[in-house]
Amino acid sequence: MKNDFVFLSNLLGKTSQIEFKISQGNPNLDAFYKPQLLEFNDTFIGSLIALDTLPDECISKSGIVKARKQFLEAVKYAVDKLEVKVILLAASTKRLFGKEIELKVNWEGQLDDDGFTLRELYPYVIFTNGDNGTANVLDMEVESILQADNIIPECADSCGSMNDSHQCSGSVIINGLGLLGTNSLLHLIENNYCDNQVIVISNHTKELTEIIGNRKVKVYSHINEIKDHCCLGENNHVKMIVNCTHHPTQMISANSISHIKNGKPLHVIDVAVPYGFPEEEYGKCSNVIRQDGGNAYVEHGLEYFFNPEICGLTENVIYGCFAETMCLAAYLKENPNKKEYVNGFDFFNVNKKTKDFVKGLFINYGIGISPKPYNYMKQEPEDKILKYREIQEIV
């Protein structure tokens, strides 16, 4: 069956690998499992093609080479057999071929100056990592919590003359400073949240000065290192964590939560896949609301022809990067003369031009966020959310 778009992704973990092998048997060419079909608006057909690679394998040199080789086999299949026009490099595959998919490789997945880039190999295919789609969804989710938890940029003009009596309406921790973490940081700065309302957790801060200029945003290498931050006092406290990493050294735990929460209510958006706030750690916490982050909601028109839970999704819910790819393919199918126009966008970095274009696609195709956020693919009971809100009003 001809496809309009394909999502290429590594597996979520060992359990996911077992589930794929039970349901589908061994992967084709020891590389990828058979396509899992989905449909959008009864018109646009796509597939998820899972590589037989685990997230941890994409860290080591040998694992990266293995994943590249599998990816190339899957791309060849998608182009030759499915005639696909738009391909997503999802999850850990997004950096296999460089930040701009500029690395030259050979068919064995090894770096090779005499090799080819993905764009050279398939010049008529649009490749994306989908982060502009995820960034748009994350912006919507962050704004929803800022409003619900009454975190407002009320002290933006008084930060330079702060004293012990100064009070903020609450602060936000951004855990991880990759593309999505940086996007959330800029979103808060552009909306005039003060330096004392924004805390960055990251070991990679080389480009931070360029991002924040003269702002005095506090940066720590781990949540547990936060000491005397303005918003950790009796009246001012962290109200939200935007988690954008599942790096082993930056995982959110019950211990790190207790370090900053001091019994106060806390809301966590976890955009990392696999999760950066494990379910067993969340279960040890009290008065914490967590939600899966970066997941788009499609009220009508999305139909899976497989169990979406196998890739961490559920009915009406699709990853923001998947949603970008799906809408991009729909736009190109409806506007085939716009191919050169679309080629003018940078789909491998979160940037205003591309982000605004994708935002327009989301509006046009009815992509938003769930009215009731999901937590580990399940919706939180209404009474738990109401209790959380009641406690928040008291403190």
HELIX and SHEET records of a PDB file:
HELIX    1   1 LYS A   14  GLN A   24  1                                  11    
HELIX    2   2 PRO A   55  CYS A   58  5                                   4    
HELIX    3   3 LYS A   61  LEU A   82  1                                  22    
HELIX    4   4 ALA A   91  ARG A   95  5                                   5    
HELIX    5   5 LEU A  118  LEU A  121  1                                   4    
HELIX    6   6 ASP A  131  ALA A  148  1                                  18    
HELIX    7   7 CYS A  159  SER A  161  5                                   3    
HELIX    8   8 LEU A  179  GLU A  190  1                                  12    
HELIX    9   9 ASP A  195  GLN A  197  5                                   3    
HELIX   10  10 LEU A  208  ILE A  212  1                                   5    
HELIX   11  11 ILE A  223  GLU A  225  5                                   3    
HELIX   12  12 CYS A  230  LEU A  232  5                                   3    
HELIX   13  13 PRO A  248  GLN A  250  5                                   3    
HELIX   14  14 ALA A  254  LYS A  261  1                                   8    
HELIX   15  15 GLU A  279  TYR A  282  1                                   4    
HELIX   16  16 PRO A  308  CYS A  311  5                                   4    
HELIX   17  17 GLY A  320  GLU A  334  1                                  15    
HELIX   18  18 PRO A  336  LYS A  338  5                                   3    
HELIX   19  19 LYS A  339  ASN A  343  1                                   5    
HELIX   20  20 LYS A  352  ASN A  364  1                                  13    
HELIX   21  21 GLU A  382  ILE A  394  1                                  13    
SHEET    1   A 6 ILE A 126  THR A 128  0                                        
SHEET    2   A 6 VAL A  86  LEU A  89  1                                        
SHEET    3   A 6 PHE A   5  SER A   9  1                                        
SHEET    4   A 6 PHE A  44  ALA A  50  1                                        
SHEET    5   A 6 GLN A  36  PHE A  40 -1                                        
SHEET    6   A 6 LEU A 302  TYR A 304 -1                                        
SHEET    1   B 6 LYS A 218  TYR A 220  0                                        
SHEET    2   B 6 VAL A 198  ILE A 201  1                                        
SHEET    3   B 6 SER A 171  ASN A 175  1                                        
SHEET    4   B 6 VAL A 238  ASN A 243  1                                        
SHEET    5   B 6 LEU A 266  ASP A 270  1                                        
SHEET    6   B 6 VAL A 288  ASP A 292  1                                        
SHEET    1   C 3 VAL A 317  TYR A 319  0                                        
SHEET    2   C 3 ASN A 295  VAL A 298 -1                                        
SHEET    3   C 3 ILE A 367  GLY A 368 -1                                        
SHEET    1   D 2 TYR A 374  ASN A 375  0                                        
SHEET    2   D 2 LYS A 378  GLN A 379 -1                                        
END                                                                             
